[in-house]
Amino acid sequence: MTPTMAPEIAAIRWFNSEPLTLSALRGRVVLLHAFQMLCPGCVSHGTPQAKKAHEIFGSQLAVIGLHTVFEHHAAMTPVSLEAFIHEYRLTFPVAVDAPGDGTPIPQTMQAYGMRGTPTHILIDRAGTIRHHGFGAEEDMALGARIAALLAE
């Protein structure tokens, strides 16, 4: 399989951070957690898992949330997201994915070929996508993937 460079995040707004770029994070392992705040799998599993990875791996791992809304657009506004971030006590950076051009699928979601949420994407220190997981992933499996990349 040919290594694929991670596309930049097309964000219209950031929470918990100044705007970030993946190119500026070269040299660090990145966990990109794509979610929707009204997605049951995100709320029950994906977002708590990203929060846990952020707490456990600390500064070794750059965790970035990507709120990528492809349905129920009117309900999932940045104002609602701000309340969600506060209520769930998310401290890692969260980007709001830029709307799609003529499509309900946001730009970053399209660029990564995501099938839905939750999605976890692991990016190595060189900026290459090393894992693209969709749906609920086992904590131990994701943790092992992160640890392996950190050890490289």
Wavefront OBJ file of the C-alpha trace (Angstrom):
o trace
v 0.000 0.000 0.000
v 1.377 3.379 -1.007
v 1.691 5.826 1.900
v -0.818 8.666 1.712
v 0.024 12.107 3.034
v -2.629 13.495 5.361
v -4.580 16.348 3.752
v -4.743 19.587 5.708
v -7.804 20.279 7.820
v -10.242 22.724 6.205
v -11.670 24.433 9.291
v -13.973 27.409 9.579
v -13.461 27.720 13.339
v -11.330 26.298 16.159
v -12.090 25.700 19.821
v -9.474 25.221 22.577
v -6.708 26.330 20.207
v -5.489 28.792 17.689
v -5.815 27.413 14.130
v -3.535 24.403 13.619
v -2.034 22.859 10.511
v -0.865 19.300 10.129
v 2.298 20.538 8.437
v 3.139 22.512 11.608
v 2.651 19.294 13.620
v 5.223 17.309 11.594
v 7.459 15.462 14.010
v 4.487 14.562 16.231
v 2.018 11.701 16.037
v -1.522 12.999 15.468
v -4.870 11.410 16.310
v -7.606 13.055 14.249
v -10.985 12.277 15.826
v -13.886 13.040 13.461
v -17.243 13.270 15.211
v -20.712 14.785 15.257
v -22.154 15.850 18.586
v -25.507 14.165 17.790
v -23.907 10.881 16.712
v -24.700 8.195 19.317
v -21.481 6.260 18.605
v -19.423 9.422 18.978
v -21.035 10.382 22.276
v -20.905 6.897 23.791
v -17.539 5.713 22.516
v -15.521 7.781 20.025
v -15.277 11.109 21.821
v -14.637 9.596 25.286
v -11.926 7.454 23.643
v -10.254 10.514 22.079
v -10.482 12.316 25.425
v -8.875 9.319 27.145
v -6.068 9.164 24.544
v -5.417 12.870 25.121
v -5.229 12.334 28.889
v -3.098 9.166 28.767
v -0.592 10.120 26.075
v -0.458 13.818 26.963
v 2.003 15.938 25.054
v 3.401 12.897 23.205
v 0.255 12.752 21.045
v -1.511 15.622 19.293
v -5.240 14.900 19.541
v -7.429 16.996 17.259
v -11.204 16.807 17.208
v -12.921 17.447 13.893
v -16.607 18.276 14.112
v -17.651 17.147 10.646
v -21.383 17.639 10.133
v -22.913 15.755 7.207
v -26.509 15.588 8.525
v -28.786 17.671 10.774
v -26.801 20.784 9.859
v -29.222 23.260 11.481
v -28.956 21.543 14.870
v -25.165 21.212 15.003
v -23.971 24.786 14.842
v -20.728 26.120 16.344
v -22.810 27.622 19.192
v -24.193 24.163 20.044
v -20.729 22.649 19.645
v -19.281 25.141 22.127
v -21.800 23.955 24.735
v -21.004 20.307 23.889
v -17.258 20.914 24.341
v -17.930 22.547 27.708
v -20.337 19.850 28.943
v -18.044 16.978 27.931
v -14.977 18.840 29.242
v -12.994 18.450 26.044
v -9.643 20.200 26.333
v -7.988 19.116 23.078
v -8.262 21.343 19.979
v -11.518 20.979 18.040
v -11.907 22.160 14.445
v -15.227 22.797 12.715
v -15.018 21.209 9.266
v -15.691 23.577 6.355
v -18.991 22.954 4.542
v -18.876 21.037 1.297
v -19.206 22.892 -1.967
v -22.646 21.918 -3.287
v -22.759 18.787 -1.131
v -23.737 18.055 2.491
v -20.344 16.350 3.004
v -17.790 18.722 4.608
v -14.443 19.388 2.953
v -12.070 17.568 5.319
v -14.418 14.592 5.510
v -14.328 14.428 1.692
v -10.547 14.845 1.515
v -10.002 11.867 3.832
v -12.712 9.715 2.260
v -14.463 9.251 5.597
v -17.554 7.038 5.584
v -19.131 8.578 8.676
v -18.528 9.193 12.348
v -16.829 8.376 14.579
v -13.641 8.082 12.562
v -10.135 7.936 14.022
v -7.188 8.686 11.777
v -3.621 8.218 12.971
v -0.953 10.296 11.272
v 2.725 9.521 11.804
v 5.543 12.011 12.456
v 6.153 12.390 8.705
v 2.519 13.344 8.034
v 1.510 9.979 6.546
v -1.853 8.352 7.293
v -1.113 5.097 9.107
v -4.581 4.112 10.320
v -8.090 5.017 9.177
v -10.678 3.545 11.531
v -14.427 3.936 11.167
v -16.931 3.196 13.912
v -16.259 1.950 17.410
v -12.704 0.715 17.859
v -11.495 -1.256 20.850
v -9.626 0.935 23.333
v -6.724 -1.508 23.597
v -6.344 -1.750 19.818
v -6.309 2.007 19.300
v -3.955 2.466 22.260
v -1.578 -0.142 20.828
v -1.583 1.599 17.437
v -0.827 4.937 19.084
v 1.949 3.453 21.240
v 3.528 1.751 18.231
v 3.657 5.030 16.291
v 5.036 6.881 19.303
v 7.783 4.250 19.632
v 8.944 4.640 16.005
l 1 2 3 4 5 6 7 8 9 10 11 12 13 14 15 16 17 18 19 20 21 22 23 24 25 26 27 28 29 30 31 32 33 34 35 36 37 38 39 40 41 42 43 44 45 46 47 48 49 50 51 52 53 54 55 56 57 58 59 60 61 62 63 64 65 66 67 68 69 70 71 72 73 74 75 76 77 78 79 80 81 82 83 84 85 86 87 88 89 90 91 92 93 94 95 96 97 98 99 100 101 102 103 104 105 106 107 108 109 110 111 112 113 114 115 116 117 118 119 120 121 122 123 124 125 126 127 128 129 130 131 132 133 134 135 136 137 138 139 140 141 142 143 144 145 146 147 148 149 150 151 152
